[in-house]
Amino acid sequence: MANTSTRTLRLLSLLQTHRYWPGAELAERLGVSARTLRRDIDRLRELGYPVQAQRGVDGGYQLAAGAALPPLVIDDEEAVALAVGLQAAAQNPVEGIAESSVRVLAKVVQVMPVRLRRRIDALRAMTVSAGWGNPAKAAADPSVLTTIALTCRDNERIRFTYTAADGRTTERHAEPHRLVSLGHRWYLVAYDLTRHDWRSFRIDRLSDPQSTGARFRPRDLPTADAAEFIQSSLDNVSPQSYRTQVLVYAPAEEVRTRMGRWATVEETEPGQCMVYMMTDSLDWPIMAVGTLDADFRVISPPELLTRFHTLGTRFTRAQ
């Protein structure tokens, strides 16, 4: 489906209730104009969904009774984007978002072709995501993500080309463990068979992954899970990394629940806490702190405070 969106899937979900929807009510439920609604209806019809329309002031839409719906027609890239986006929304702390996202994701996967369903199921099962924050942007080729996910699930050794930060390219042979979605990046946690140690690989620097077909017995990860392994790896500060420290005037337990595992939250006194993060982008802590709905004070670094001031000025001008 060209330009598939969650809105279009939501429209299909509403129509599948087999009730008649007045056009104005349906557009309001989707938050779109009547013109946009008509375009979305036409898109569904092009794919074979039998949407009936009644014209006039009280006109509306309904799926033809008893019609057999065709499978959802989307390509691999769109399927990955949907799965990643909906899975990230399923972990959103905003009330009502998580449950509805889980329902939509289940419906979408059920109507995917078997080939895509297998790849998406593997990606969902083998990905460890942050408990909050923006979903990782697919800077990687979706086929790379799903290929790696399948090798993780099936415990198959993998070969790939990896480009380090200094530009050096090497051929790697590894036992893949899990994919980790962290902020705006994807990582692979794997046991490197050349270096005989656990390693993390940025997916946007990884290319041409190929399963060798050789099975392996999973090794014990040196940390509690793959997410913690990535976090500990990022603690080795590079010149592009930031250690942020923010004093938040809210209970530590409440902040810890909202921010998940990607921040260290320490109570300083009742009703306030210190939040520590390691990140390669200041956008992430800004977004995270902004969702807490609490007053705060930036302790470090100075660049973070400057960025908050810049954004504050920009938002003020929007009034």
N, C-alpha and C positions, 0 to 999 in steps of 0.2 A: 504494500500500500504506500503510494507516494506521499511523503510528508505526514506519515502517521503521527498522531498526537494522542495524548491521554484524553483530550476533549472528544475526539472522534470515537475512541473506545467507550467513553462514558455515554455518548449518544447511542451507540449500539447496545450498550447494557440497558439503557432505559427503554429502547424500542423492544428489546427481547422480553419485556414484561407482558407483551401482547395486549397492552391496553392502548386506547386512543389518546394521543397527546395533542392538545391544541397547540398551534404553532407558537403563540406568545408564551405559553407556560413552559414549553420545551426550551425555547430560547433563553428564558429567564433562568431555568434550572442549570443551563450550561454557561450562562453568563456571556452570551454572544448576541449579536444583532440578528434580525430575521434574515438578512442577506447572507451572513456567514452560515447560519443554520441551513439555508437552502443549498449552499455549496457543499456542506458536509453531507447532506442527504444525497446529493448528486454523486459524491465520491463513493458512498456506500452502494448506490445503484450500479455504478460502473463495475464494481466488484461482484455484483450478482445478488446483493441483498435486496429482497423484494419489498421496498418501502412504498406504501400507498399514500397518496396525498389527497386531501379534500380542500378545494379552493373556497375562497370567500372570506368574509369577516371572521367567521368562526372556524376557519380552516385549520387543518392539523395533519398529523402523520401517524402511520401505524404500519407494522410489519404485516404482510399478508398472512392470514390464519393458516396454520398447518404447513407453512413453507419450510423446506429443509435449507438451513443456512449453510453456505459454503465455508470452508476453512478460512481463517484469517490469512490474507496474502501479504506477507512482509518479507523483506530480505534479511540476511544475517545481521547486517549492521543495525537495522531498525529493531530487530528482535533483541539484540544486546542492549540497545539504548533503552528500550521499554523495561526490560528486566532489571537493569541497573537503577533506572530512575524510580520505578515502583518499589524496589526493595529498599532503596534509601528512604523513600517516603514512609515505608512501613516502620522505620525506626525513628520517625519524627516524633518529638515530644509533644507536638501540638495535638490537643484532644480531638479525636475523631478521625485524624488523618491516617494513623497507623492501621486501624481496623479496615477502613475502606480500601486502603492501598493493598492490603493482603488479599481482600476479596477480588479486586480487579486483577491483580497479578495471577491469581489462581485461574480466573476465567480466561485470561489471555493465553496462558500456557496450554490450557485444555484445547483451544481451537487452533493452535499452531500445528503445522505439519509435523509428523513424527520425527523427521530428521532434525528440525530446529528445536523441537521439544526436548530431545535428548541432550543437545548442546546447552540449552538454557538451564535445564535441570542441573547439569554438571556445574555450570557457572554459579548458580545460586547456592548449591551445596558446598562448593569448594572456596567460596569467597567469605572472608572475614571483614566486616565493615565497621566503621566507626559508629558509635552510638549517637552521634550528632554530626552536623556539618553538611557541606555540599557533597553530593556524590562525586566520585572521581569522574573527571571528564575523559571520554574515551580517546586520549591522545594515541592510544594503541589501536592497531587494526583489530576489529572485533573478532576476526578469525584467529588472531594470535591469542586473545583472551580465552576463547572457547576451546582451542586446541590444548592450551595449557591446563584448563580446567578439567578436560577429559583425562589427561595424563595424571593429574592429581587424584582424581576419583578412582582411576583404574590401577594406581600404583605402578605406572610404567615409566621407565627412565626416558629422559628427553635430551635432545641435543639442540643447541641454538647458538646464534651469533650474538655477542654482547659487546657494546661500545661503552667503555668507561668514561668517566667525567673528563679525563685528559685526552680523549679521542682515540685511545688505543682500542683495537678490535681483536677479540679473542673468540675461539670456538670453545663452548662449554658443554660438559656432559654432567648431568645432574639427576638427582632423585627429587622430583617436585613434591612439595608438601601442601601449601595453600597459597591462594591469591589473597592479597590484602588491599582493600580500598581505603585509602587514607587521604582525606582532604581532596586535592585535585590530582592525585597521582595513584597509579596502580603499582603494586610490588608483587614479586614472586618470592616466596620463602622456600628454599630448596637446599638439599645437601649436595655440595659441590664435590664430585668424584675426582676431580683433578687436584683440588686443594685439600681434600679430606676434611672438610669442615662445613658447618652451616653458613649459608650466605643469603643475602637479600639482593634481588635484582629489580631495577626499575623497568617496568614493562615498555616504556617509551624508548628505552635504549636496547631492547631485545628484539631480534628479528629471526625469521625463518625457523620457528620451533618445529621440531619433528620428533614424533614418538619413535623410539627404537624397537618397541614391541617387547622389550625385556622387562619382566616384572621384578619387583623388589619388595623386601619386607620393610615396612615403615620403621624408621629410627625414632628414638625419643628426642623430641625437640628440647633444647636446653632451657627454654622458658615455658611459662604456663600455656601459652598459645602463640599462634603466628603474629597476632596483633602486638603482643608484648615484645616479641622478637624484633619487629620493625621499630617499635618505639625505642627499644634499647639501642638499636643500630643508629637511630637518629640522634641519640644522646652524644655520640661522637661528633662534636661540633665541627662543621665545615665553614669556610669563610662566608658561605651564602646562608648560614643558619642563624636563627634568632632564638635566644632564651628570653621568654617574656614572663613578667611578674606583675600581677594585677591584684590589688586589694579590693575585694568585693564585699559590700555591706549586705550580706544575706547569710543564712545558716549554711554551714559547710556541707551538711548532708543534702540539702536542697540543691546546692550548686553542683555537687558531685553527681547527683542523679541526672541533672540536665546536661552536663558536659561529657559524661561517659569516661571511658578509659584513657582518652587522649589528653588528659590534664591531670596534674597532681594538685589536689585540693587539701590544704591544711588549715584547721581552725586556729585563728589567732586569739579570739575571745568569743563568747556567746553572741551569735548574730552576725559575725563577720568572719571572713576567711581569706587566705592568700592562695591565688591560683597561679601555678607555674605551667608553662608550655614550651615545647621545643618545636619549631616550625621553620620551613624555608620560605614562608610567605606571611606577611603581616595581615593579609586579608582574613586569614583563618581565625586568629585570636580576636580580631575586631568583630567578626560575625558571631563568634561563640559568646563573647561577653555581651554583645548587643542583644542576644536572645534571652538573657537572664532576667530582664525586667527588674534590675536592681541598680542602685548607685554603685560606683566603683572609682578607684584611683589608680592610675598607671604608675607603677614603680620603676619599671625598666622594660625595654631599652628606650632611649630618648626618641628613636625613630617611630616607635609605636604611639607615643604621645603626640608627636607631630602629625602622624596620619589621622588620629582621632580629631585633632583640631581642624585639619583640612576638610575632613568629611563633615564635621559639625558646621563649618562655614558654608559648605555647599548645600547642606540640607536646609540651613536657615534661609538661603537665597531662594529656595523652592517655595517659600510661603507666598 
